[in-house]
Amino acid sequence: MRLFDVISIIGCAGLVQGTRMSLELQGYTINDGLGKAYKIMYHGRVWNEARLVCIDEGGKLAVPKTEKEFKFLQQLVRTMKYAEISGTQFAILSWLGINNIANHTIWVNVDGENINDSEFHKWAGNNGQAYSGPLEPHCAAIDGMNFGLRDFWCHRAQPFICEKTLL
C-alpha cells in the first residue's frame, strides 16, 4: 500500500468521524443501526416552516419508514425537555415528514412516497382516516404515548424532528 493510499484512508475516516462529531455537537442523536441522525427542534413551527427548517439544516422532516424507526423516534419524543418547548400551545405532538396536503385522502411523505407503500404506516386510534377535507389538510405527528402516527392541522405550530442520513 502506498503512503498516499494510507493518508487518503485516514483522511476519509477522519472526515466521517468529524461529520458524526459535528452532528452530535449540533444536537443530533445518532442511530447507527438506522444509519441516520435526528434532532428535536423545540421551537414550534407550522408544518411547512418546519419542513423548510430541516432542509436548511441539510436534512428533512423525519419519516419513520419502519416500525423500528418509529419506536426510536417515539423514544426520542419521550426524552424531550418539555419545559424548553416554545411557540406552541400543544407541545405533546412533534411534526414528522408526512402530510395529505396535495390530496386529503392520500398520505405521502416528504420523499414523495405514499406511506401505504412503506413498511410503516400505522395510525394511532382513528387518526389518518381522511377526516380532513380539501380545505383543511392534515400533517402527521408523533407523541410519546400512542403507538402510531397522529394527524393534526398543518397550520398549528408544533415542535418537530429533523433527520439526516449518515455518510
SEDO-818317 format. One record per residue: x, y, z of N, C-alpha, C in turn; residue in three letters. Coordinates in steps of 0.2 Angstrom, whole numbers. Layout:
<atoms>
X,Y,Z,X,Y,Z,X,Y,Z,ALA;
...
</atoms>
This chain:
<atoms>
4,-6,0,0,0,0,4,6,0,MET;
3,11,-4,7,17,-5,5,22,1,ARG;
10,26,3,9,31,8,3,35,6,LEU;
2,37,0,-4,41,-2,-11,38,0,PHE;
-11,31,-2,-17,27,0,-19,27,7,ASP;
-13,27,11,-14,26,18,-17,33,21,VAL;
-14,39,18,-16,45,20,-23,47,18,ILE;
-25,44,12,-32,45,10,-37,41,14,SER;
-35,35,16,-40,31,20,-40,35,27,ILE;
-35,37,30,-35,40,36,-39,47,36,ILE;
-38,50,30,-42,57,29,-49,55,29,GLY;
-51,50,25,-58,49,24,-61,47,31,CYS;
-58,43,35,-60,40,41,-61,47,46,ALA;
-57,51,46,-57,57,50,-63,61,48,GLY;
-64,62,41,-70,66,38,-77,63,41,LEU;
-77,56,41,-83,53,43,-84,54,51,VAL;
-79,53,54,-79,54,62,-81,62,63,GLN;
-77,66,59,-79,73,60,-86,75,59,GLY;
-89,72,54,-96,73,52,-100,71,58,THR;
-99,65,61,-103,62,66,-102,67,72,ARG;
-96,69,74,-95,73,79,-98,80,78,MET;
-98,82,72,-101,89,70,-109,88,72,SER;
-112,82,69,-119,81,71,-121,81,78,LEU;
-117,78,82,-118,77,89,-117,84,92,GLU;
-112,88,90,-112,95,93,-118,99,91,LEU;
-121,98,85,-127,102,83,-133,99,86,GLN;
-133,94,91,-138,92,94,-142,86,91,GLY;
-139,83,86,-142,77,83,-140,71,88,TYR;
-145,66,88,-144,60,91,-143,55,85,THR;
-138,51,86,-136,46,80,-138,39,82,ILE;
-141,36,77,-143,29,77,-140,26,71,ASN;
-134,22,73,-130,19,68,-134,13,65,ASP;
-138,10,69,-142,4,66,-147,6,60,GLY;
-149,12,61,-154,15,55,-150,19,50,LEU;
-143,21,52,-139,25,48,-142,32,47,GLY;
-145,35,53,-147,41,52,-146,45,59,LYS;
-147,52,59,-146,56,64,-153,60,65,ALA;
-155,61,71,-161,65,72,-160,71,77,TYR;
-164,76,76,-163,82,80,-170,84,82,LYS;
-172,85,88,-178,88,90,-178,96,90,ILE;
-182,99,87,-182,106,86,-188,108,91,MET;
-186,112,96,-190,114,102,-195,120,101,TYR;
-193,124,96,-197,130,94,-203,128,89,HIS;
-209,128,91,-215,126,87,-215,130,80,GLY;
-216,126,75,-217,129,68,-223,126,65,ARG;
-226,129,60,-232,126,56,-228,121,52,VAL;
-231,116,50,-228,110,46,-224,113,41,TRP;
-226,117,36,-222,119,30,-215,122,33,ASN;
-216,127,38,-210,130,40,-205,125,43,GLU;
-208,120,47,-204,115,50,-200,111,44,ALA;
-203,110,39,-200,106,33,-194,110,30,ARG;
-195,117,30,-190,121,27,-184,122,32,LEU;
-186,122,38,-180,122,43,-176,116,43,VAL;
-179,110,42,-175,104,41,-171,104,35,CYS;
-174,107,30,-170,107,23,-164,112,24,ILE;
-165,118,28,-160,122,29,-154,119,33,ASP;
-156,114,37,-151,110,41,-147,105,37,GLU;
-150,104,31,-146,99,27,-150,92,27,GLY;
-156,92,30,-159,86,31,-167,87,28,GLY;
-171,83,32,-178,83,30,-182,82,37,LYS;
-188,83,37,-193,81,42,-192,74,43,LEU;
-192,71,49,-191,64,50,-197,60,47,ALA;
-195,54,44,-200,50,41,-199,43,44,VAL;
-203,40,48,-202,33,50,-205,28,45,PRO;
-200,25,42,-202,20,37,-202,13,39,LYS;
-200,12,45,-201,5,48,-203,6,55,THR;
-206,0,58,-208,0,65,-202,2,70,GLU;
-196,-1,68,-190,0,72,-189,8,72,LYS;
-189,11,67,-188,18,66,-193,22,70,GLU;
-199,20,69,-205,24,73,-203,23,81,PHE;
-202,17,83,-200,16,90,-195,20,92,LYS;
-189,21,88,-184,25,90,-186,33,91,PHE;
-190,35,86,-192,42,86,-196,43,92,LEU;
-201,38,93,-205,39,99,-201,39,106,GLN;
-196,36,106,-192,36,112,-188,43,113,GLN;
-186,46,107,-183,52,107,-189,57,110,LEU;
-195,57,107,-200,61,110,-201,60,117,VAL;
-201,54,120,-202,53,127,-196,57,131,ARG;
-190,58,128,-185,61,132,-185,69,131,THR;
-190,71,127,-190,79,126,-190,82,133,MET;
-187,88,132,-187,93,138,-193,98,137,LYS;
-199,95,139,-205,99,138,-205,106,140,TYR;
-201,108,146,-200,115,148,-197,119,143,ALA;
-193,116,138,-189,120,133,-193,121,127,GLU;
-199,118,126,-203,119,120,-207,126,121,ILE;
-206,130,115,-209,136,114,-213,137,108,SER;
-217,142,107,-221,143,101,-226,139,99,GLY;
-229,135,104,-235,131,103,-239,130,109,THR;
-245,129,108,-250,128,114,-251,120,115,GLN;
-249,116,111,-250,109,111,-243,105,110,PHE;
-239,105,115,-232,103,115,-232,95,114,ALA;
-237,92,115,-236,84,116,-235,81,109,ILE;
-237,84,103,-235,82,97,-229,85,93,LEU;
-226,81,90,-220,83,86,-221,81,78,SER;
-220,86,74,-221,85,67,-216,80,64,TRP;
-219,76,59,-215,71,55,-216,74,48,LEU;
-212,71,44,-212,72,36,-218,69,32,GLY;
-224,69,35,-230,66,31,-235,70,31,ILE;
-239,71,26,-245,75,25,-250,73,20,ASN;
-256,76,20,-261,74,15,-263,81,11,ASN;
-258,86,11,-259,92,8,-261,92,1,ILE;
-258,88,-4,-260,88,-11,-267,85,-12,ALA;
-268,79,-8,-274,76,-9,-276,73,-2,ASN;
-282,76,1,-284,75,8,-285,67,9,HIS;
-285,63,4,-287,56,5,-280,52,4,THR;
-275,55,3,-268,51,2,-263,54,6,ILE;
-260,50,10,-254,52,15,-248,51,11,TRP;
-244,56,10,-237,55,7,-232,58,12,VAL;
-226,55,11,-220,58,15,-216,63,11,ASN;
-211,66,14,-208,72,10,-203,69,5,VAL;
-203,62,4,-199,59,-1,-204,58,-7,ASP;
-210,60,-6,-215,59,-12,-218,52,-12,GLY;
-217,48,-7,-220,41,-7,-226,41,-3,GLU;
-231,37,-6,-237,36,-2,-235,31,4,ASN;
-237,33,10,-235,30,15,-237,23,16,ILE;
-243,21,12,-246,14,12,-241,10,8,ASN;
-236,12,4,-231,8,1,-225,7,5,ASP;
-225,10,11,-219,9,15,-221,4,20,SER;
-215,1,24,-217,-4,29,-221,-1,35,GLU;
-220,5,37,-223,8,42,-228,13,40,PHE;
-235,12,42,-240,16,40,-246,15,45,HIS;
-244,14,51,-249,13,57,-251,19,60,LYS;
-257,20,61,-260,26,64,-262,24,71,TRP;
-262,29,75,-264,28,82,-272,29,82,ALA;
-276,25,85,-283,25,85,-286,26,78,GLY;
-290,32,78,-294,33,72,-290,39,68,ASN;
-284,40,70,-280,45,66,-279,43,59,ASN;
-278,48,54,-277,46,47,-282,44,43,GLY;
-288,44,45,-294,41,42,-297,46,37,GLN;
-294,51,35,-296,56,30,-302,60,32,ALA;
-302,62,39,-307,66,41,-306,73,39,TYR;
-300,75,37,-299,82,35,-302,83,28,SER;
-304,89,26,-307,90,19,-301,93,15,GLY;
-303,95,9,-298,98,5,-296,105,7,PRO;
-300,108,10,-298,115,13,-295,115,20,LEU;
-294,109,23,-291,108,29,-286,102,29,GLU;
-281,103,26,-276,97,26,-273,96,33,PRO;
-271,89,34,-268,87,40,-261,85,38,HIS;
-257,85,44,-250,83,43,-249,78,49,CYS;
-244,73,48,-243,68,53,-238,70,59,ALA;
-240,68,65,-235,70,70,-234,63,74,ALA;
-230,64,79,-229,58,84,-229,61,91,ILE;
-232,57,96,-231,58,103,-228,53,106,ASP;
-227,54,113,-223,49,116,-227,43,119,GLY;
-234,43,118,-238,38,122,-241,33,117,MET;
-244,36,112,-248,32,107,-244,29,102,ASN;
-245,22,101,-241,19,96,-245,20,89,PHE;
-241,24,85,-244,25,78,-244,33,77,GLY;
-245,34,71,-245,41,68,-251,45,71,LEU;
-250,51,72,-256,56,74,-257,61,68,ARG;
-263,62,67,-264,68,62,-266,74,66,ASP;
-264,80,63,-266,86,66,-266,92,61,PHE;
-269,97,62,-269,103,57,-262,105,56,TRP;
-261,106,50,-254,108,47,-253,115,49,CYS;
-258,119,50,-257,126,52,-255,128,59,HIS;
-255,122,63,-253,123,70,-246,122,71,ARG;
-243,127,75,-236,127,77,-234,121,82,ALA;
-230,117,80,-228,111,84,-220,110,84,GLN;
-217,107,89,-210,105,89,-210,100,83,PRO;
-204,99,81,-203,94,75,-196,91,76,PHE;
-196,85,72,-189,81,72,-186,82,65,ILE;
-180,84,64,-176,84,58,-172,77,58,CYS;
-171,75,52,-167,69,50,-162,70,45,GLU;
-156,67,46,-151,67,42,-148,60,41,LYS;
-146,58,35,-143,52,33,-136,52,35,THR;
-133,47,38,-126,47,40,-122,45,33,LEU;
-116,48,33,-112,46,27,-109,39,27,LEU;
</atoms>
